[in-house]
Every structure is written in C-alpha cells, then in structure tokens.
Amino acid sequence: MNDDQLIENLRALADRTPEVTVDRDRVLALGHRRRTRRTVAGVGGTGLLCAGLVAGGLAWAGTSSAPRPDPLPAAPEVSTSPSPSASPGWEVYPPSPDDGEHAVVDHEAGTIRFPEDDWVLTAREQAVVDTAEQYLHVTCLEDLGYGDEVEFVGAVPVRDERLRGYGLWSREDLALDYDAVIDRGAYWYGWADDPAHLNDTSIPGDNAPVADDPDAGERWQDCADAATERIEGMTHDEFLATGWGRGTSTGRPEGTLELSGYRTASSRKDLEPSMRKVARQAVAVVEEWEQCLAAEGLEPAEAQALVPDGMLDFEGAYTPEQQEALAVLAEVRAAAIDRASTEAGSDAFFVDEESIMEEFLALGYTEDDLAFQDEPAPRPLLVGSTAERARVVEVDVRCKQTLGTVQRLADLDAAVQVRYIADNPAYFESRHEIGDRMLTNANKVLDEAGVVVP
C-alpha cells in the first residue's frame, strides 16, 4: 500500500458510522431464502465483491450479534520437504461450518463462498452481464460508423476477483505456474494482454473528440450509457434512486489482505477498535504463511497478494531505456517518502507527486521518457526454470493449506460481511433485485446475438 492509499484508507475508516445492533438470525434467514431460490433457478453461489478486497470495516465490538473469529486456531505442523508431489501429501486445515457466517472454502477446486453470495451476482453471472454490455456497446458504435475502430471478439472471461490476493492455494493450482496469478489480478490489471480488454470499444484519442470527428467522445459515452440502461432495465437517474444506486454510508469495507498491510501498532492506531482487531488477526495469519516460506528458504513478494518473491519479473519486459527511467523515478520517490516521513515524525504523511516529477525532470529526463506508462504494461516475465517454480508452488500451496491461510482470512472477511449486510439491508435487497434483472436482460441479448459465455 502506498502512502497516499494509506492516508485515504485511514480517513475513510475514521469516518465510519457508529455500530448498530444486528438481528443476525433475520439476516441469515433472508440469505438462506435467497440461496435456496437461486439454487433452484440454477443461479448459484459465488459473488463478486472482492474477498481480499471486500470485508473490512464493520464494527461488532460490544455487540452479541456478529461472529467473533478469534482466537486464531493453532496451526498444524508443516513439512519441510521441498520435493513437489503430484497430489497433496499433507493434512489440509479443517473447513469452517457452512452456517452462513463463515466462508466455505474448497481447497480442491479453489472456490470460496461468502455470506454476500446470497445477494450479489456470481463470477460467471457478472461475466454474462459484462459480455452483453460490451456487445451492445460495440454494435452501437458500429452502427454509428466506427466499425474500423472497435471490435467484439467474444465472451468476457469468468474471473472471480475476490480471489485476487490469495495467489496459488488450491489443489488444482499445483499444476499451474505463477503467471496464473497475473490473470487473477494479484497485481491488479491493465496488462497489454489483459483478457478483461478482450473486446475493443476504444476510439482513437482515449474516447475523446478526435481531429476528424469532434463528436466521437460524446457518441462513445452515449453508446456506453445506452448499453448499461438496456441491461439494467432503467435509466441512470432511476438507478441512482435505488438502494444499490445510493450505495452505503461506509462504502465497500476494506478486506483482510488490505488490512494485513497494517503491520505495526502505530500504523493501526487510527483504525477503529474493531478494525484494529481484524487487522491484527489478518497480520498474524499472513505472517505465519511468511514464516512457513522462510523455513523453505523463500520470501514473500512485497505486495498485497500472497505470492512468493522472485517468481515474476516486472521490469524485464520493458526496454532498457524504460527500465532506467522507472529506476530513477523510483529512487526519487523513495527519497521523497523518506523526507516526508522524517518531517512528519509518524506513519501518516503526504507525498507530493508533482514535486517528485519536478525532481525527475531536473535530472535531465522529459515527460516523454515516461509516456509508456500511459499504455498497458507489458506482461511480467516468469523467472527461473519450470522445475524451480514448481517446487515453489508446492511449498506455497502446502503452507497455505496446512496453516489454513485462506480459510482463516476468508472467515475474517465473512464475519465482517455479515455485519455489513445487516447494516445495509436496502442496499443488498436492491442489489439482488436489480442483479437478477440485469442477468435476465443480458441473457436475452446474448441469446439473440448467438454469443455463449462458457
């Protein structure tokens, strides 16, 4: 987490509303009713709010209505054998109960079900909606004469963004390599071959007016709005008047993988008490995984994603000139952060990006030297041999499964979600209702177009 993000998160957390008593039985009953109805209708079980990203910010301290995930269970002993195996030869951490308050983690298939899943679209359902919107967007632009600029290639890949930060952790992941975490969004998105950008709806000029067509930007936006309104079945103003459109007073809660970045007591001091508690627990879980890696001679990557260090090269795909510019800019930024931290005398400080750029330019570089940053980043390169990485995958997955890293983090997220749902019933009721309508409309569009989402 960079310093600006840290400050922004701290301010957001400081503005949270006071805790409210939760009727947990009513929340679970409502959720169970929706789960049953969606299962009968063939609409199943995983939602789209990020699980390393979704969870965080709901107060339950002093109430009796939300689960208390601590103390953390003791972790089993972990084998130190570095040899990879075709199938797990270790004891997997026991699952939590499927009671609507915990996360249902499948270490075989690599799926997780959360309390919010009874209210939001599944990953596949969201892919259906996104595909239909992009299809409508592209065809609208084609009808306006932009056929040479846009292209509909096919269905948007199904991707559960809640699994972004866990890295490789399931039995199926044992057969994968670390480039898989790129497609899962472990380091966010925006790569040159990001499958989310499969369908090109762009117009030269970043969707802004171009020299030979000053109306291009407005037409692009009109087509985008029309596609969204057709899928939602309402106008934008009508959507804003719904519970989903109005949002929640606290915004999306921070998840455990973000909170695990608050490693010190001083960095957590501005969090509300319940969130300090979640952050401490999340840090403890992640540190156990790190210690397990260390026993095998490995280190974690410096990112809010559970990935061992040294598996991916983010600089090698850049040209030597681009690498030099990035390295110099990083040095300038690091020096600015050190100065700001020293002057502030605390973990909360501000770094002026404009001054950083001025220092960079004063070294003889130009803005053109960083122009490549406006384009999708080149895909990171795999490091080392396939056999070496396979050994690391085995250690990584074994540590997470025996320690229950994913289960324990997901349970913390689930506990917070229960409170978040209870505090915002209108939002989730509305999201469920509109989500079902969007899915129906999207399926109709794709059926008529002959497009299939796997």
C-alpha positions in Angstrom: 0.0 0.0 0.0 1.5 3.3 -1.0 1.4 6.3 1.3 -1.5 8.1 -0.5 -3.6 5.0 -0.3 -2.8 4.5 3.3 -3.9 8.1 4.2 -7.0 7.7 2.1 -7.9 4.4 3.8 -7.3 5.8 7.3 -9.5 8.8 6.6 -12.3 6.6 5.3 -12.0 4.3 8.2 -12.1 7.2 10.6 -15.4 8.3 9.1 -17.3 5.1 9.7 -20.7 5.2 11.3 -21.3 4.0 14.9 -22.1 0.4 15.4 -25.7 -0.9 15.3 -27.3 -3.9 16.9 -27.7 -6.6 14.3 -30.5 -9.2 14.1 -28.2 -11.9 12.9 -31.0 -14.6 12.7 -33.0 -12.4 10.3 -30.0 -11.7 8.1 -29.1 -15.4 7.9 -32.8 -16.4 7.2 -33.1 -13.9 4.4 -29.8 -15.0 2.9 -30.8 -18.7 3.1 -34.1 -18.0 1.4 -32.3 -16.3 -1.5 -29.7 -19.0 -1.7 -32.4 -21.7 -1.9 -34.4 -19.7 -4.6 -31.2 -19.0 -6.7 -30.1 -22.7 -6.5 -33.5 -23.9 -7.7 -33.3 -21.4 -10.5 -29.8 -22.5 -11.5 -28.2 -19.4 -10.2 -25.5 -20.4 -7.8 -23.1 -19.5 -5.2 -20.2 -17.1 -5.6 -20.4 -13.3 -5.7 -18.3 -10.5 -7.0 -17.3 -8.2 -4.1 -13.6 -8.9 -3.6 -12.7 -11.2 -0.8 -9.4 -9.9 -0.2 -11.0 -6.6 -1.1 -14.4 -6.9 0.4 -14.6 -7.4 4.1 -13.2 -4.9 6.4 -14.9 -2.1 8.2 -17.8 -3.1 10.2 -17.9 -2.7 13.9 -19.0 -5.6 16.0 -17.1 -4.9 19.2 -19.5 -4.7 22.2 -22.4 -6.4 20.4 -23.6 -10.0 20.6 -24.9 -10.1 17.0 -21.9 -10.8 14.8 -19.4 -13.7 14.9 -16.1 -13.2 16.6 -13.4 -15.0 14.6 -10.7 -15.0 17.2 -8.8 -16.6 18.8 -6.9 -17.9 15.7 -6.8 -21.7 15.7 -3.4 -23.3 16.2 -1.7 -24.2 13.0 -0.6 -27.8 12.3 3.0 -28.7 11.9 4.3 -28.1 8.3 6.6 -30.5 6.5 9.9 -29.0 5.3 10.3 -31.4 2.4 10.9 -29.3 -0.7 10.1 -32.0 -3.2 6.9 -31.4 -5.2 4.3 -34.1 -5.4 1.5 -34.8 -8.0 -1.1 -34.8 -5.2 -1.1 -33.2 -1.8 0.6 -35.4 0.8 -0.3 -33.2 3.8 -3.2 -32.6 6.1 -5.4 -29.8 4.9 -6.6 -27.3 7.5 -10.2 -28.2 8.6 -13.1 -26.4 6.9 -15.3 -24.0 8.8 -19.0 -24.8 9.2 -21.4 -23.9 6.4 -23.6 -21.8 8.6 -23.9 -18.5 6.7 -21.4 -16.8 9.0 -18.2 -18.4 7.8 -16.5 -18.8 4.4 -17.0 -22.1 2.6 -13.5 -22.8 1.2 -12.9 -25.6 -1.3 -9.2 -26.4 -1.3 -9.7 -28.8 -4.1 -11.4 -26.6 -6.7 -10.2 -23.3 -5.4 -13.6 -21.7 -4.8 -14.9 -19.7 -1.8 -18.5 -18.9 -0.9 -19.1 -15.9 1.3 -22.2 -14.6 3.1 -22.6 -11.9 0.5 -23.0 -14.6 -2.2 -26.7 -14.8 -1.4 -27.1 -11.2 -2.6 -24.7 -10.5 -5.5 -24.0 -11.9 -8.9 -21.7 -14.8 -9.2 -18.5 -14.5 -11.2 -20.0 -16.2 -14.2 -23.2 -14.1 -14.0 -21.1 -11.0 -13.9 -19.2 -12.2 -17.0 -22.6 -12.7 -18.7 -23.6 -9.1 -17.9 -20.2 -7.6 -18.9 -20.2 -9.5 -22.2 -23.7 -8.3 -23.0 -22.9 -4.7 -22.2 -19.7 -4.8 -24.3 -21.6 -6.4 -27.2 -24.3 -3.7 -27.1 -21.6 -1.0 -26.8 -19.6 -2.3 -29.8 -22.6 -2.8 -32.0 -23.9 0.7 -31.2 -20.5 2.2 -32.2 -20.5 0.1 -35.4 -24.0 1.4 -36.3 -22.6 5.0 -35.9 -19.8 4.2 -38.4 -16.9 3.3 -36.0 -16.6 -0.3 -37.2 -13.0 0.2 -38.1 -12.2 1.3 -34.6 -14.0 -1.2 -32.4 -14.3 -5.0 -32.3 -16.4 -7.5 -30.4 -14.3 -10.7 -30.1 -16.3 -12.8 -27.7 -17.3 -13.6 -24.2 -15.6 -11.9 -21.3 -13.6 -14.5 -19.3 -15.1 -15.6 -16.0 -13.0 -14.3 -13.2 -13.8 -14.1 -9.5 -11.9 -11.0 -8.4 -12.4 -11.9 -4.8 -9.6 -14.4 -5.2 -7.3 -11.8 -6.4 -4.9 -11.7 -3.5 -4.6 -15.3 -2.4 -2.1 -16.3 -5.1 -1.9 -20.1 -5.7 -3.6 -22.1 -3.0 -5.8 -24.9 -4.2 -5.1 -28.5 -5.3 -5.8 -27.5 -8.9 -3.2 -24.7 -8.5 -0.5 -27.3 -8.0 -0.5 -27.8 -11.8 -0.2 -24.1 -12.5 2.6 -21.6 -12.8 2.8 -18.1 -11.3 1.7 -16.3 -14.5 -1.8 -17.6 -13.4 -1.8 -15.0 -10.6 -1.5 -12.2 -13.2 -4.8 -13.2 -14.8 -6.4 -13.4 -11.4 -5.4 -9.8 -10.7 -2.9 -10.4 -8.0 -1.2 -7.2 -9.1 -4.4 -5.6 -10.3 -5.0 -5.3 -14.0 -4.0 -3.2 -17.1 -1.6 -5.6 -18.7 -1.2 -5.5 -22.5 -3.0 -8.8 -22.9 -5.5 -8.5 -20.0 -8.4 -10.7 -21.0 -10.8 -8.1 -19.5 -9.9 -5.9 -22.5 -10.8 -8.7 -25.0 -13.4 -6.5 -26.7 -12.1 -3.3 -28.0 -14.6 -0.4 -27.5 -12.0 2.4 -27.7 -11.8 5.2 -30.2 -8.5 7.0 -31.0 -7.9 9.8 -28.6 -8.9 7.9 -25.4 -12.6 8.2 -26.2 -12.2 12.0 -26.5 -13.0 14.1 -29.6 -10.6 13.4 -32.4 -9.5 15.7 -35.2 -11.8 14.4 -37.9 -14.8 13.7 -35.6 -15.3 16.1 -32.7 -18.4 14.1 -31.6 -16.5 10.9 -31.1 -16.2 11.1 -27.4 -19.9 12.0 -26.8 -21.0 9.2 -29.1 -18.9 6.7 -27.3 -20.4 7.8 -24.0 -23.9 7.7 -25.4 -23.4 4.1 -26.6 -22.0 3.1 -23.2 -24.9 4.7 -21.4 -27.4 3.0 -23.7 -25.9 -0.4 -23.2 -25.9 0.0 -19.4 -29.5 1.2 -19.4 -30.7 -1.7 -21.5 -29.1 -4.2 -19.3 -30.2 -2.6 -16.0 -33.7 -2.0 -17.4 -33.8 1.6 -16.2 -32.3 5.0 -16.8 -29.2 6.2 -15.0 -31.3 8.6 -12.9 -33.7 5.8 -12.0 -30.8 3.6 -11.0 -29.3 6.3 -8.7 -32.6 6.4 -6.9 -32.4 2.7 -5.9 -30.8 1.3 -2.8 -28.0 0.0 -4.9 -27.5 3.3 -6.7 -27.5 5.2 -3.4 -24.8 3.0 -2.1 -23.9 2.6 1.6 -22.8 5.2 4.2 -19.4 3.5 4.7 -18.7 2.4 1.2 -17.2 -1.0 0.4 -15.4 -2.3 3.5 -11.6 -3.0 3.4 -10.6 -6.6 3.2 -8.2 -8.7 5.2 -5.5 -8.6 2.6 -5.5 -4.8 2.7 -5.7 -4.8 6.5 -2.8 -7.2 6.7 -0.6 -4.3 5.3 -1.0 -2.5 8.7 1.9 -4.4 10.2 2.7 -2.1 13.2 0.7 -0.8 16.1 1.4 2.8 15.0 0.0 2.1 11.5 -3.2 0.7 13.1 -3.7 3.4 15.7 -6.2 5.4 13.6 -8.3 2.4 12.7 -11.5 2.0 14.7 -11.1 -0.7 17.5 -12.9 -3.5 15.7 -10.9 -2.9 12.6 -7.6 -2.9 14.5 -8.7 -6.3 15.8 -9.3 -7.6 12.3 -6.0 -6.1 11.1 -4.0 -7.8 13.9 -5.6 -11.1 13.2 -5.0 -10.8 9.4 -1.4 -9.8 10.0 -0.9 -12.9 12.3 -2.3 -15.2 9.6 -0.2 -13.8 6.8 3.0 -13.8 9.0 2.5 -17.5 9.7 2.5 -18.1 5.9 5.6 -16.0 5.6 7.4 -18.0 8.3 6.4 -21.2 6.6 8.0 -19.9 3.3 11.1 -18.8 5.3 11.6 -22.4 6.6 12.0 -23.4 2.9 14.3 -20.5 2.1 11.7 -18.4 0.4 10.4 -14.8 1.0 7.1 -13.2 0.2 6.8 -10.6 -2.6 6.3 -7.0 -1.5 2.6 -6.8 -2.5 -0.8 -7.2 -1.0 -1.0 -10.6 -2.6 0.2 -13.9 -1.2 2.9 -14.7 -3.8 6.5 -15.8 -3.1 9.1 -13.3 -4.2 11.3 -13.9 -7.2 8.8 -15.7 -9.4 7.9 -12.8 -11.7 10.0 -10.1 -13.3 8.0 -6.9 -13.7 10.9 -4.9 -15.3 12.4 -7.4 -17.8 9.6 -6.8 -20.4 10.5 -3.1 -20.6 13.1 -1.7 -22.9 16.5 -0.7 -21.2 15.6 3.0 -21.6 12.2 2.4 -19.9 13.8 0.4 -17.1 16.3 3.2 -16.5 13.5 5.8 -16.3 11.5 3.7 -13.9 14.5 3.1 -11.7 15.4 6.7 -11.5 11.7 7.7 -10.8 11.6 5.0 -8.0 14.7 6.5 -6.4 13.3 10.0 -6.5 10.0 8.8 -5.0 11.8 6.8 -2.3 13.8 9.8 -1.3 10.7 12.0 -1.2 8.9 9.4 1.0 11.9 9.3 3.5 11.9 13.1 3.7 8.1 13.3 4.2 8.2 10.6 6.9 11.0 12.2 8.8 9.4 15.6 8.7 6.0 14.2 9.8 7.5 12.0 12.5 4.8 9.5 12.1 3.3 6.9 9.7 0.8 9.4 8.4 2.4 11.8 5.8 1.8 13.2 2.4 3.9 12.9 -0.7 3.5 15.4 -3.4 3.6 13.7 -6.8 4.1 16.9 -8.7 7.3 17.7 -6.7 8.5 14.1 -7.5 8.0 14.7 -11.2 9.8 18.1 -11.0 12.8 16.4 -9.4 12.7 13.7 -12.1 12.7 16.3 -14.9 15.5 18.2 -13.2 17.8 15.2 -13.7 17.6 15.7 -17.5 14.6 13.5 -18.3 11.5 14.5 -20.1 7.8 13.7 -19.7 8.2 11.7 -23.0 10.5 9.4 -21.2 7.6 8.2 -19.1 4.9 8.3 -21.8 5.0 4.5 -22.0 3.3 4.4 -18.6 0.1 5.7 -20.2 -0.1 2.4 -22.2 -1.0 -1.1 -20.9 2.0 -2.5 -19.1 4.0 -5.4 -20.7 3.1 -8.7 -19.1 5.5 -9.7 -16.3 8.0 -12.5 -17.2 8.4 -15.8 -15.4 11.8 -16.2 -13.6 13.9 -19.3 -13.3 13.2 -22.8 -14.6 9.8 -24.6 -14.7 11.1 -27.1 -12.2 12.3 -24.4 -9.8 9.0 -22.7 -9.9 7.1 -26.0 -9.5 9.0 -26.6 -6.3 8.0 -23.1 -5.0 4.3 -23.7 -6.0 4.3 -26.9 -3.9 5.8 -25.1 -0.9 3.5 -22.1 -1.3 0.3 -24.2 -1.6 1.3 -26.6 1.2 1.9 -23.8 3.6 -1.4 -22.2 2.8 -3.4 -25.4 3.1 -1.8 -26.8 6.3 -1.9 -23.4 8.0 -5.4 -22.6 6.8 -4.2 -19.3 5.5 -7.0 -18.8 3.0 -9.7 -20.3 5.3 -8.8 -18.1 8.2 -8.5 -14.9 6.2 -11.8 -15.7 4.4 -13.5 -16.3 7.8 -12.5 -12.9 9.0 -13.9 -11.4 5.8 -17.1 -13.4 6.2 -17.6 -12.2 9.8 -17.4 -8.6 8.6 -19.7 -9.2 5.7 -22.5 -10.4 8.0 -22.4 -7.1 9.8 -22.2 -5.1 6.6 -25.2 -6.9 5.1 -27.2 -6.3 8.4 -26.3 -2.7 8.4 -27.3 -2.1 4.8 -30.4 -4.2 4.1 -31.9 -1.8 1.5 -28.6 -1.8 -0.5 -28.4 -5.6 -0.7 -32.1 -6.1 -1.3 -31.8 -3.7 -4.2 -28.6 -5.2 -5.5 -30.2 -8.6 -5.5 -33.3 -7.5 -7.3 -31.5 -5.4 -9.9 -28.8 -8.1 -10.4 -31.4 -10.7 -11.3 -33.0 -8.3 -13.8 -29.6 -7.5 -15.3 -28.8 -11.2 -15.7 -32.2 -11.8 -17.4 -31.7 -8.9 -19.8 -28.1 -9.9 -20.5 -29.0 -13.5 -21.3 -31.7 -12.3 -23.7 -29.2 -10.0 -25.5 -26.6 -12.8 -25.9 -29.2 -15.4 -26.9 -30.3 -13.1 -29.7 -26.7 -12.4 -30.7 -25.7 -16.1 -30.6 -23.0 -15.4 -28.0 -22.2 -18.0 -25.4 -20.4 -17.4 -22.1 -18.6 -20.7 -21.1 
